[in-house]
Amino acid sequence: MQHEAELLFFREILKNSHIPCQIIDISDDSSVDVYDFGLRRLVIPELNYREEFVRYTSQCKPGVFYRTRDPFLCCYYLIRIPDDENSFVLVGPYTEAEITTQDILNIAERYGLPHFLVSKFEKIFRVIPILQDSTGLLVLINSLGQLLWGGIREFSLQDVYDTSFLGKEPVAMRPEDKEEEDAFLSMKALEKQYASENALLQAVARGETHTAEMLLGAFPHAHVERRSVSTLRDCKNYAIIANTLLRKAAEYGHVHPLHIDSLSSRFARSIENAASREDIYRLMREMARKYCLLVKNYSLQGYSPLVRDVLVRIGSDLTADLSLKTQAAYLHVSASYLSTVFKKETGSSLTEFVNRKRVEYGIFLLNSTNLQIQTIARHCGIPDLNYFSKTFKKYMGFTPSEYRIQITSRGTENAAGTP
């Protein structure tokens, strides 16, 4: 196929953006797949997707991108590949707004769908992505056009409306109904949903932030299952489930429950306080990022139970007495033994490790608060200001006061618009 590299790259971008995309060769019977998750076949059980696609594409002109919206409120882009009259790129389906229960009931009434098919419509719409702002997709489409035709002026975009279902006989008036095939399509949709959720949990358990955010990026574009009269409540319920799953994923990533519970509780409160679906979407992305960071920063995988207990105690309270002698007594082992095991497994002495964690927390407080440095030192577990400054400088190369001046200077420059 011509332009194979460009098309494969384009498909990979859309795949990572959770937007369906197919390369279809109408000369190959097996190439035309069920491209709408089975919506059309619910209305016309005997539908032949290949025949329908061939009929539709027979009117397509070279160098024209067709943007269409079908009777089911789904949107598509159709692109004929240059110098190949049989090959097309089909992007979609996606919707430009949430498909409500009323929308589905209107479709059902238009085509005379029985009640059991209405619920199947709802299940299918849950896996069709929502692009409330499709500007980004249009940019990608135009970029593909420039690659295929060599310039923005070498192709055009045409909006059309799919009229193929006008005058179709209602499904309720036909004796044949392919229950088994409909059930199969619903099953495949559920399998896809569960596979995506499992991939997300595995990414979090490994601390792979970029993968988790990409997988969770599908959430704002997906239809949440309707279980209440409030769409916001449904979104909150979904977020609560996601919070629980991500919490378990962090546990599988060998993070101690002490750290997980704190983050999980904070997100639970934020979910309930969310005022809009957009707030929920932002929270979901933050959840993926923060749970991954939790695994990166606090995973105990690879450590012995003894060292795990030490790390958990350090992470839980930096203001405690974390000296080697005290830790050893707490764990009922000798100080020399604990020192040897800890350095072997972490590559650092216990004192060095604790001091580094205290300095890292000091950096966080200096960046996020206006607390006095003396107060920050106490929060870091080093009440002696001089010793705190000396320790801070050892790891950072400058004192806390000098670091705060740098922060202030950068903030002033940014406010003034300095590059």
C-alpha positions in Angstrom: 0.0 0.0 0.0 1.2 3.5 -0.8 1.9 5.9 2.1 1.9 2.9 4.4 4.3 4.5 6.9 2.3 7.8 7.2 -1.0 5.9 7.6 0.4 3.6 10.3 1.8 6.5 12.2 -1.6 8.3 11.9 -3.4 5.3 13.1 -1.1 4.9 16.1 -1.7 8.5 17.1 -5.5 8.0 17.0 -5.2 4.7 18.8 -3.3 6.5 21.7 -6.0 9.2 21.6 -8.7 6.4 21.9 -10.3 7.4 18.5 -11.3 4.5 16.2 -9.5 4.4 12.8 -9.5 1.7 10.1 -7.7 1.4 6.8 -10.3 -0.2 4.5 -9.7 -1.9 1.1 -13.1 -2.5 -0.6 -11.6 -5.0 -2.9 -10.9 -7.3 0.1 -14.1 -8.7 1.6 -12.5 -9.2 5.0 -11.2 -5.6 5.2 -14.6 -4.0 6.0 -15.1 -4.6 9.7 -18.1 -3.6 11.9 -17.0 0.0 12.1 -19.8 1.3 14.3 -19.7 -1.3 17.1 -22.8 -2.8 15.6 -25.3 0.2 15.8 -26.5 -0.2 12.2 -27.0 -3.9 12.5 -29.3 -3.4 15.5 -31.6 -1.4 13.2 -31.1 -3.6 10.1 -30.2 -7.2 11.2 -29.4 -8.3 7.7 -27.0 -5.4 7.0 -24.0 -6.2 4.9 -21.3 -3.7 6.0 -19.2 -4.2 2.9 -22.0 -3.5 0.5 -23.0 -0.4 2.4 -19.5 0.9 2.5 -19.0 0.3 -1.2 -22.2 2.1 -2.0 -21.2 5.1 0.1 -17.7 5.3 -1.2 -18.7 5.1 -4.8 -19.5 8.8 -4.7 -16.3 9.9 -3.0 -14.0 12.1 -5.1 -10.2 12.1 -4.9 -8.6 14.9 -2.8 -11.8 15.4 -0.7 -12.1 14.6 3.0 -15.7 13.8 3.9 -16.9 14.7 7.4 -20.2 13.0 8.1 -22.8 12.6 10.8 -25.1 9.6 10.7 -28.6 9.2 12.0 -27.2 7.8 15.3 -25.4 11.1 16.1 -22.1 9.5 15.4 -19.4 11.4 13.4 -16.8 10.1 10.9 -14.1 11.2 8.6 -13.7 9.3 5.3 -10.6 9.8 3.2 -9.8 8.1 -0.1 -6.1 7.3 -0.2 -4.3 8.9 -3.2 -3.7 6.8 -6.3 -5.7 3.9 -4.9 -9.4 3.9 -5.8 -10.1 1.0 -3.5 -8.5 2.1 -0.2 -9.9 4.5 2.3 -9.2 5.8 5.8 -12.2 5.8 8.1 -11.9 7.7 11.3 -14.7 7.2 13.9 -17.2 6.7 15.2 -17.2 9.5 17.8 -19.8 11.8 19.1 -19.5 15.6 19.7 -21.7 15.5 22.8 -22.9 13.0 25.4 -25.6 10.8 24.0 -28.4 11.0 26.6 -31.1 8.5 27.3 -33.6 10.8 25.6 -31.4 10.8 22.4 -31.4 7.0 22.5 -35.2 6.8 23.0 -35.7 9.2 20.1 -33.6 6.9 17.8 -35.6 3.9 19.1 -38.9 5.5 18.3 -37.7 6.5 14.8 -36.8 3.0 13.9 -39.4 1.1 16.0 -36.8 -0.6 18.2 -38.1 -3.0 20.9 -37.2 -2.3 24.5 -34.4 -4.9 24.7 -32.6 -3.2 21.9 -32.6 0.2 23.7 -30.4 -1.2 26.4 -28.1 -2.6 23.8 -27.9 0.8 22.2 -26.9 2.3 25.5 -24.1 -0.3 26.0 -22.7 0.4 22.6 -22.7 4.2 23.2 -20.7 3.7 26.3 -17.7 2.6 24.3 -18.0 5.2 21.5 -15.6 8.1 22.4 -16.9 11.7 23.0 -14.9 14.6 21.4 -16.6 17.7 22.8 -13.8 19.7 21.1 -12.8 18.0 17.9 -10.3 20.7 16.9 -7.4 18.5 17.7 -8.7 15.7 15.5 -9.2 18.2 12.6 -5.6 19.3 13.0 -4.5 15.7 12.7 -6.7 15.1 9.7 -5.3 18.2 8.0 -1.7 17.1 8.8 -2.5 13.7 7.2 -3.8 15.5 4.1 -0.6 17.5 3.8 1.5 14.3 4.0 -0.7 12.5 1.5 -1.2 15.3 -1.1 1.8 17.5 -0.4 0.1 20.7 0.7 -3.0 22.2 2.5 -4.4 23.5 -0.8 -4.2 20.2 -2.6 -7.2 18.7 -0.8 -10.6 20.0 0.6 -13.0 19.1 3.4 -16.7 18.5 2.7 -19.5 18.1 5.2 -22.2 15.6 4.3 -25.1 13.9 6.1 -25.6 10.2 6.0 -29.1 9.6 4.6 -28.7 5.9 4.1 -31.3 5.0 6.7 -34.0 7.3 5.5 -37.1 5.3 4.8 -35.8 2.1 6.3 -38.4 -0.3 7.6 -38.5 -0.4 11.4 -36.7 -3.4 12.9 -39.8 -4.3 15.0 -41.7 -5.0 11.8 -39.1 -7.6 10.6 -39.4 -11.2 11.9 -35.7 -11.9 12.0 -33.6 -10.7 14.9 -30.0 -11.8 15.4 -30.0 -12.1 19.2 -26.8 -14.1 19.3 -24.8 -11.7 17.2 -26.0 -8.7 19.2 -25.0 -10.4 22.4 -21.6 -11.1 20.8 -21.1 -7.4 20.0 -22.0 -6.4 23.5 -19.7 -8.9 24.9 -16.8 -7.6 22.7 -17.5 -4.1 23.8 -17.3 -5.1 27.5 -14.1 -7.1 26.8 -12.5 -4.0 25.3 -13.5 -1.9 28.3 -12.1 -4.4 30.8 -8.9 -4.9 28.8 -8.3 -1.1 28.9 -9.0 -1.0 32.7 -6.5 -3.9 33.3 -3.9 -2.2 31.2 -4.3 1.0 33.3 -4.0 -0.9 36.6 -0.8 -2.6 35.3 0.7 0.7 34.3 0.0 2.2 37.7 1.4 -0.9 39.5 4.6 -0.3 37.5 4.6 3.4 38.1 4.4 4.2 34.3 2.9 7.7 34.5 2.9 8.4 30.7 1.2 5.1 30.0 -1.4 5.5 32.7 -2.3 9.0 31.6 -2.7 7.9 28.0 -5.0 5.0 29.0 -7.0 7.2 31.3 -7.3 9.8 28.6 -10.1 7.7 27.2 -12.3 8.6 30.2 -13.4 12.1 29.1 -14.3 10.7 25.7 -16.3 7.7 27.0 -19.9 7.5 28.0 -20.3 6.6 31.6 -22.9 4.0 32.4 -26.2 5.6 33.5 -27.3 4.4 36.9 -28.9 7.5 38.4 -30.9 10.5 37.2 -27.8 12.7 37.5 -24.9 12.5 35.0 -22.6 14.1 37.5 -23.5 11.5 40.1 -22.7 8.8 37.5 -19.3 10.3 36.8 -18.6 10.6 40.5 -19.5 7.0 41.0 -17.2 6.0 38.2 -14.4 8.1 39.7 -15.0 6.4 43.1 -14.6 3.0 41.5 -11.5 4.2 39.7 -10.0 5.5 42.9 -10.6 2.1 44.5 -9.0 0.2 41.6 -6.0 2.6 41.4 -5.5 2.2 45.1 -5.3 -1.6 44.7 -2.9 -1.1 41.7 -0.6 0.9 44.0 -0.8 -1.9 46.5 0.2 -4.4 43.8 3.1 -2.0 43.1 4.3 -2.8 46.7 3.4 0.6 48.2 2.6 0.4 52.0 -1.2 1.0 52.8 -0.1 3.9 55.0 0.8 6.0 52.0 -2.0 4.7 49.8 -4.8 5.4 52.3 -3.8 9.1 52.7 -3.9 9.7 48.9 -7.1 7.7 48.5 -8.9 9.6 51.2 -7.9 12.9 49.7 -9.2 11.9 46.3 -12.5 10.6 47.8 -13.1 14.0 49.3 -12.2 15.8 46.1 -14.6 13.5 44.1 -17.5 14.4 46.3 -16.7 18.1 46.2 -16.5 18.2 42.4 -19.0 20.6 40.9 -18.9 19.4 37.2 -18.0 16.5 35.0 -15.0 18.5 33.8 -13.8 18.6 37.5 -14.1 14.8 37.6 -12.2 14.4 34.3 -9.3 16.5 35.7 -9.4 14.5 38.9 -9.2 11.3 37.0 -6.0 12.4 35.2 -4.5 13.6 38.5 -5.4 10.3 40.1 -3.5 8.4 37.4 -0.5 10.6 37.8 -0.4 10.7 41.6 -0.8 7.0 42.1 2.0 6.3 39.6 4.2 8.8 41.5 3.3 7.0 44.7 4.6 3.7 43.2 7.8 5.4 42.0 8.5 7.1 45.3 7.3 4.6 47.8 7.4 1.1 46.2 9.0 -1.4 48.6 9.5 -4.0 45.9 12.9 -5.7 46.2 13.5 -4.8 49.8 13.6 -7.3 52.7 10.9 -7.0 55.4 13.4 -5.4 57.8 14.3 -2.6 55.4 10.7 -2.2 54.4 9.8 -1.5 58.0 12.5 1.2 58.2 11.4 2.8 54.9 7.8 2.9 56.0 8.7 4.5 59.3 10.8 7.2 57.6 8.1 7.9 55.1 5.4 8.1 57.7 7.0 10.7 60.0 10.2 12.6 59.3 10.0 14.4 62.7 10.4 11.1 64.6 13.7 9.9 66.0 15.0 8.1 62.9 18.6 7.5 64.1 20.2 4.2 63.5 20.2 3.3 67.2 16.5 4.0 67.7 15.5 2.2 64.5 17.5 -0.8 65.5 16.0 -0.9 69.0 12.5 -0.5 67.5 13.1 -3.5 65.2 14.9 -5.6 67.8 18.1 -6.0 65.9 21.6 -4.7 66.4 22.6 -1.3 65.0 25.5 -2.8 63.1 23.3 -5.4 61.5 20.7 -2.9 60.5 23.3 -0.6 59.1 24.9 -3.3 57.0 21.5 -4.6 55.6 20.2 -1.1 54.9 23.2 0.1 53.0 23.4 -3.2 51.0 19.8 -2.8 49.8 19.5 1.0 49.3 23.1 1.9 48.5 23.1 4.5 51.2 23.7 4.7 54.9 20.6 5.2 57.0 21.7 8.7 58.1 22.3 9.8 54.6 19.0 8.4 53.4 17.0 10.1 56.2 18.8 13.5 55.6 18.1 13.3 51.9 14.4 12.7 52.5 14.3 15.6 54.9 16.0 17.9 52.4 13.6 16.8 49.7 10.6 17.6 52.0 12.2 21.0 52.8 12.4 21.7 49.0 8.7 20.9 48.7 7.7 23.2 51.6 9.9 26.0 50.3 8.2 25.8 46.9 4.7 25.3 48.1 4.4 27.5 51.3 5.5 30.8 52.8 6.5 29.2 56.1 9.5 30.6 57.9 12.6 28.5 57.4 12.8 27.7 61.1 9.3 26.3 60.9 10.2 24.3 57.8 13.2 22.9 59.5 11.0 21.6 62.4 8.6 20.0 59.9 11.5 18.2 58.3 12.6 16.8 61.6 15.7 19.0 62.1 14.7 21.7 64.7 18.3 23.1 64.8 18.2 25.8 62.1 21.9 25.9 61.6 22.2 22.1 61.2 19.2 22.2 58.8 20.9 24.9 56.7 24.2 23.0 56.7 22.5 19.7 55.7 20.5 21.4 53.0 23.6 23.0 51.5 25.4 19.7 51.5 22.8 18.2 49.1 21.7 21.3 47.2 24.8 23.4 47.0 23.1 26.4 48.7 21.3 27.2 51.9 17.4 27.2 52.3 17.5 31.1 52.4 19.5 31.2 49.1 17.1 28.7 47.5 14.0 30.7 48.5 15.6 33.8 47.0 16.0 31.9 43.7 12.4 30.8 43.8 11.2 34.4 44.5 13.4 35.7 41.6 12.0 33.2 39.1 8.5 34.0 40.2 9.0 37.7 39.7 10.6 37.2 36.2 7.7 35.0 35.2 5.1 37.5 36.4 6.9 40.2 34.4 6.8 38.1 31.3 10.6 37.5 31.1 11.4 34.5 28.9 
